[in-house]
Amino acid sequence: MQTTFDNYIAGEWIAGSSVTPNRNPSNLADVIGEYAQADAEQAQTAIAAAARAFPAWAIGSIQERANSLDKIGTEILARKDELGRLLSREEGKTLPEGVGEVARAGQIFRFFAGEVVRAAGEKLPSVRPGVEVEITREPIGVVGIITPWNFPIAIPAWKIAPALAYGNTVVFKPADFVPGCAWALSDIIARSGIPPGVFNLVMGRGSIVGEAMVSHSSVAAISFTGSVGTGRGIAAKAVARMAKLQLEMGGKNPLIVLDDADLPTAVNVAVQGAYYSTGQRCTASSRLIVTEGIHDRFVAAVADKLKTLKVDDALASGTDIGPVVDQSQLDQDLSYLDIGRKEGAKLLLGGERLKRQHEGYYLAPALFTEASNQMRISREEIFGPVASVIRAKDYDDALALANDTDFGLSAGIVTTSLKHASHFKRHMQAGMVMVNVPTAGVDYHVPFGGRKGSSYGPREQGRYAAEFFTIVKTAYIAP
């Protein structure tokens, strides 16, 4: 059984300058494997390989490109149970969630296999007689892809698949906590028939590999998902050299619950959105803004529901919530729990470390009440199984509170009022709005992205991905 996993550069598997163990957050004694760590020289080699491969790939057969992407997607879907187990083992989300994420990744590759042969352009008449105008899209070049740990196969898929589909070459750096899924995906891509150098996997520290990608003149574009601080640092360096940039940097997403809401629907939407995947989703609804008339009933019902959730090993049958991903994230969650108490919020339920059969990073889902929108727990992204209830007078007050944030990724409302639902869709300052569904559920074939401090640059996913991964060319032709 393979226990050491290398980087993939220029069509070859190459050992790193060192290796690092990949541990299961549900069971710290379980080492998944030893994964290569690249140095700056290896990162430079990968970038050079991608640059060499770009010209031929950009103008090569679109049918062969489509075939490769379809082959990748088909294998991912065929192995979804196996890969879902790997995902849950290394990231900590439950096995059904892990399998679901893998299936989504396969669907993404198959969607973009179709997009390869659906490339569209325009032919327009010129204002000058005898001249024709053609508007087409072309690939931009080498794309550096930097992904987070919370969706270790879906987010890489929705960046890598369109990059390759539109004729770009890729240098891929996954998050340190989840090299297993990145390696497994890269192994599938390596066997798909794409030429050497078109796709490269470089595992390693962001300060080394990520820095090389962001700073290198041959990298035409950077697509990054991660923290606000890291994203801003990348932006400063990439923009300084005029590289194209796409950033997704999290959220502090509100869920409004109005007096007219169906209570079971509201509880399900809130608990699913705030706590599943251990709350480690940039779309998680961590601010529950609830109007006076339903507030007490809603809080009691959510607390009752949380008491029924099983927090345990991600691979165990019946687990609702798995562990936090690692010690540093657990420490951050616990720190915010202390901050919330000191700020005057009431910790109604949860927040304690839990012991299970194996040593792991288990945390009971936490619910704060009597929070205000000015508290740090209501303004800063915690990225754990922690939600705060904020009391609102009415719909107008709730909407104002929801929009009072530096973020704008996802937002939701639970209501039976068509009037309020329609107003919310138009006036909520977020890239994605949800009515009577959790803020954390998104489809693979439609745009993903936010506003304000959540996102920068063109949208991800679906046909809108072409906005980032291609550049428009206008050609004038006189016979």
TASULWO-V822951 format. One record per residue. N is the residue number from 1. SS is DSSP state (a for helix, b for strand, c for the rest). NEAR is the number of other ideal C-beta (glycine too) atoms within 12 Angstrom. Layout:
[[N SS NEAR] [N SS NEAR]]
This chain:
[[1 c 6] [2 c 14] [3 c 15] [4 b 23] [5 b 35] [6 c 32] [7 b 43] [8 b 44] [9 b 39] [10 c 29] [11 c 27] [12 b 18] [13 b 23] [14 b 26] [15 c 21] [16 c 34] [17 c 23] [18 b 20] [19 b 22] [20 b 25] [21 b 24] [22 b 38] [23 b 32] [24 b 34] [25 c 40] [26 c 40] [27 b 27] [28 b 23] [29 b 14] [30 b 26] [31 b 19] [32 b 35] [33 b 29] [34 b 23] [35 b 39] [36 b 38] [37 b 33] [38 c 43] [39 c 25] [40 a 24] [41 a 20] [42 a 36] [43 a 43] [44 a 28] [45 a 30] [46 a 48] [47 a 41] [48 a 26] [49 a 33] [50 a 47] [51 a 31] [52 a 24] [53 a 34] [54 a 36] [55 a 20] [56 a 21] [57 a 36] [58 a 32] [59 a 14] [60 c 24] [61 c 18] [62 a 25] [63 a 15] [64 a 24] [65 a 40] [66 a 32] [67 a 25] [68 a 35] [69 a 43] [70 a 31] [71 a 26] [72 a 42] [73 a 40] [74 a 22] [75 a 28] [76 a 44] [77 a 28] [78 a 17] [79 c 26] [80 a 31] [81 a 21] [82 a 22] [83 a 38] [84 a 36] [85 a 31] [86 a 38] [87 a 53] [88 a 44] [89 a 38] [90 a 45] [91 a 51] [92 c 47] [93 c 47] [94 c 36] [95 a 32] [96 a 27] [97 a 37] [98 a 39] [99 a 29] [100 a 28] [101 a 41] [102 a 41] [103 a 28] [104 a 36] [105 a 46] [106 a 37] [107 a 32] [108 a 45] [109 a 45] [110 a 31] [111 a 31] [112 a 43] [113 a 31] [114 a 26] [115 a 35] [116 a 35] [117 c 19] [118 c 17] [119 c 24] [120 c 17] [121 c 18] [122 b 16] [123 b 16] [124 b 17] [125 b 14] [126 c 18] [127 c 10] [128 c 12] [129 c 9] [130 c 12] [131 b 17] [132 b 19] [133 b 20] [134 b 20] [135 b 20] [136 b 21] [137 b 30] [138 b 25] [139 b 40] [140 c 36] [141 c 34] [142 b 41] [143 b 50] [144 b 47] [145 b 50] [146 b 48] [147 c 44] [148 c 39] [149 c 41] [150 c 45] [151 c 44] [152 c 45] [153 c 55] [154 a 47] [155 a 43] [156 a 48] [157 a 49] [158 a 45] [159 a 47] [160 a 49] [161 a 53] [162 a 49] [163 a 52] [164 a 51] [165 a 46] [166 c 41] [167 c 41] [168 c 45] [169 b 46] [170 b 53] [171 b 54] [172 b 53] [173 b 51] [174 c 50] [175 c 40] [176 a 34] [177 a 38] [178 a 44] [179 a 48] [180 a 42] [181 a 49] [182 a 50] [183 a 39] [184 a 41] [185 a 48] [186 a 43] [187 a 27] [188 a 39] [189 a 40] [190 a 32] [191 c 20] [192 c 31] [193 c 26] [194 c 39] [195 c 28] [196 c 23] [197 c 29] [198 c 44] [199 b 47] [200 b 52] [201 b 46] [202 c 51] [203 c 49] [204 c 39] [205 c 28] [206 a 33] [207 a 21] [208 a 26] [209 a 43] [210 a 37] [211 a 29] [212 a 34] [213 a 44] [214 a 38] [215 a 26] [216 c 32] [217 c 21] [218 c 30] [219 b 47] [220 b 37] [221 b 44] [222 b 50] [223 b 51] [224 b 46] [225 b 44] [226 c 36] [227 c 29] [228 a 30] [229 a 18] [230 a 28] [231 a 34] [232 a 20] [233 a 26] [234 a 39] [235 a 27] [236 a 19] [237 a 26] [238 a 34] [239 a 20] [240 a 14] [241 c 21] [242 c 14] [243 c 32] [244 b 31] [245 b 34] [246 b 42] [247 b 42] [248 b 50] [249 c 38] [250 c 40] [251 c 46] [252 c 48] [253 c 50] [254 b 48] [255 b 54] [256 b 54] [257 b 51] [258 c 40] [259 c 27] [260 c 24] [261 c 37] [262 c 21] [263 a 28] [264 a 19] [265 a 28] [266 a 41] [267 a 34] [268 a 28] [269 a 37] [270 a 49] [271 a 39] [272 a 36] [273 a 43] [274 a 49] [275 a 46] [276 a 38] [277 a 43] [278 a 47] [279 a 48] [280 c 47] [281 c 42] [282 c 45] [283 c 47] [284 c 43] [285 c 49] [286 c 51] [287 b 48] [288 b 53] [289 b 50] [290 b 47] [291 b 35] [292 a 21] [293 a 20] [294 a 35] [295 a 30] [296 a 21] [297 a 22] [298 a 42] [299 a 33] [300 a 21] [301 a 30] [302 a 44] [303 a 29] [304 a 19] [305 a 30] [306 a 33] [307 a 19] [308 a 18] [309 c 32] [310 c 22] [311 b 38] [312 c 29] [313 c 34] [314 c 44] [315 c 35] [316 c 27] [317 c 12] [318 c 17] [319 c 30] [320 c 30] [321 b 43] [322 c 47] [323 c 48] [324 c 41] [325 c 45] [326 c 31] [327 a 21] [328 a 18] [329 a 33] [330 a 33] [331 a 20] [332 a 26] [333 a 39] [334 a 29] [335 a 22] [336 a 38] [337 a 34] [338 a 21] [339 a 26] [340 a 37] [341 a 25] [342 a 15] [343 a 24] [344 c 19] [345 c 33] [346 b 23] [347 b 31] [348 b 30] [349 b 29] [350 c 34] [351 c 35] [352 c 18] [353 b 22] [354 b 29] [355 c 15] [356 c 26] [357 c 16] [358 c 23] [359 c 20] [360 c 35] [361 c 39] [362 b 39] [363 b 39] [364 c 35] [365 c 45] [366 b 44] [367 b 42] [368 b 42] [369 b 31] [370 b 24] [371 b 37] [372 c 25] [373 c 29] [374 c 18] [375 c 28] [376 a 26] [377 a 41] [378 a 38] [379 a 28] [380 c 30] [381 c 37] [382 c 45] [383 c 39] [384 c 44] [385 c 47] [386 b 51] [387 b 54] [388 b 50] [389 b 48] [390 b 41] [391 b 32] [392 b 34] [393 c 19] [394 c 23] [395 a 34] [396 a 19] [397 a 21] [398 a 42] [399 a 31] [400 a 21] [401 a 35] [402 a 41] [403 a 28] [404 c 26] [405 c 34] [406 c 22] [407 b 37] [408 b 32] [409 c 45] [410 b 43] [411 b 47] [412 b 47] [413 b 49] [414 b 45] [415 c 33] [416 c 20] [417 c 22] [418 a 14] [419 a 15] [420 a 29] [421 a 27] [422 a 16] [423 a 21] [424 a 34] [425 a 23] [426 a 15] [427 a 21] [428 c 39] [429 c 30] [430 c 39] [431 c 36] [432 b 38] [433 b 35] [434 b 34] [435 b 29] [436 c 33] [437 c 27] [438 c 34] [439 c 46] [440 c 38] [441 c 27] [442 c 37] [443 c 18] [444 c 32] [445 c 23] [446 c 20] [447 c 25] [448 b 39] [449 c 37] [450 c 38] [451 b 27] [452 b 25] [453 c 30] [454 c 36] [455 b 36] [456 b 34] [457 c 32] [458 c 30] [459 c 31] [460 b 48] [461 c 39] [462 c 28] [463 a 27] [464 a 23] [465 a 38] [466 a 33] [467 a 25] [468 a 42] [469 a 46] [470 b 34] [471 b 24] [472 b 20] [473 b 16] [474 b 19] [475 b 19] [476 b 18] [477 b 16] [478 b 11] [479 c 8]]
